[in-house]
Amino acid sequence: MLTNAVDCTIERRLLVNYRIDPAAVMRQLPSHFRPQLVSGWAVGGVCFIRLGGLRPAHFPSVVGMKTENVAHRFAVEWDDDQGTQVGVFIPRRDTNSRITALAGDRLFPGLHHLARFTVQEHGADIRIGVASRDGTLGLSVAAHETTSLGGELFDSLEDAVAFFRRGSLGYSASEVTDRFMGVRLESQRWDARPVTVEHMASTMFDNTSVFPKGSCTFDFGIVMRNLTARWQNQGTLHTHSERSAVTPIYR
């Protein structure tokens, strides 16, 4: 990377989450990781995030750029010399920014695919469509802010937010099959509101050859807005096993 950290404002971060059969998720993870379970379920989801003022750390915000991005993610845990760690594995990232897509790991960790985004936001209502330029990924979501979390994974909004905050370290797929790029999201605030998801479609999570019918169910959504944040480089993780190459559907 050109810099060890980038600063930005998270203008909107919509997290749409699924409860999934752990065996189905395990088949999609590199060997280093295993699903982090909540009430016996694996947790996967999609993060629709708009970043404003994105620039190298400590640079003034006026030199930053605005980007729309989406990331598919699984909550994972793994063991190292310090014990059991938690975070997320991100098999695919898409962006509307040619700079981000072309710069690759030199600007922001992980391989980014270029995509077209259609965004409509009116007050509490959010509608987003994503179509990757390589033709392999499509997404659409319609949601609006509400007061009740819903779902079966967490008893409260506070529990859900605490779960995501603990899992702020993410490892992303790169151009090299067994190399994963680490980045940690740092923010003083993790304010969030529940959303009611009226519609959600994902070529990844709706794919019954990967997630057989009944193994992957939408659970809940939350949205975060206007958070000052830093993305801190956490280096590269290497794995060496056949299960490192299980993600052709995402690549």
C-alpha positions, 0 to 999 in steps of 0.5 A: 500500500502507498499508505498504512491508513486512509481517513474518510467519513462513512456517509452511509453504511447499510449492513444487510445480514443473513443467518446461514448454515455453518457448513455452507459457509465453511465451504466458502472460507479459506483454511485459516478461518471458521464461521463465528457462530451466533445462536448456532448460526453463521452470519453473512451479509452485504455492506453497502457503504458510501465513503466521503473525503477518502484520502491518505491518513492525516491529509486534509479532507478537501483532497479526498474523493467520494466512492460507492462500494459494496462488500460481501462478508462472513463473520469468522474466527481464527486462532493465532499466538494471542488466542482466538480472534474474530473479524470478517472474511470478505470474498469480494469487494466492488466499487464505482471508483476507477481509482480504487479498482485500478490502484488495488492494494496500493490504496485500499486492501483487497481486490476491487471489482468495478461496478455500476451503482444506482442509489436513491436516498430520501430521508429514511428510505434507501434503494441501491442497485449494483451491477458489476462490470464483469457481469458476475454480480448483481445486487438490489436492496430497498430499506427504510429506517425503523425502530425495531431490529427484528430477526433471530440473531440478536436480542437488541440493536446494542448487541448487534452493534457490539458484534460488528464492532468486535469484528472490525478487522477484515481480510479481503481476497486479493489477486493471489489465491492464498493471500488475504489483505487485512484492514481494521475499521477504527471509529469513535462512534458506531451509532446505528439504526435498525432498518426494515428491508423490503427487498433484497436480492444477491447473486451470491446469497440467492445462489442455491448451488452455494447456499441450498434452499433453507440454508441462508435466510435474511435476518436483519439490517442496520444503517450507520451514517456520518461516522468519521473513520480510519481504515488501518492496514493490518498486513497480509495473511497467507494460507496454504491449502486447497480450501484457500481456493474455494471462491470462484463464484465471487471472483 
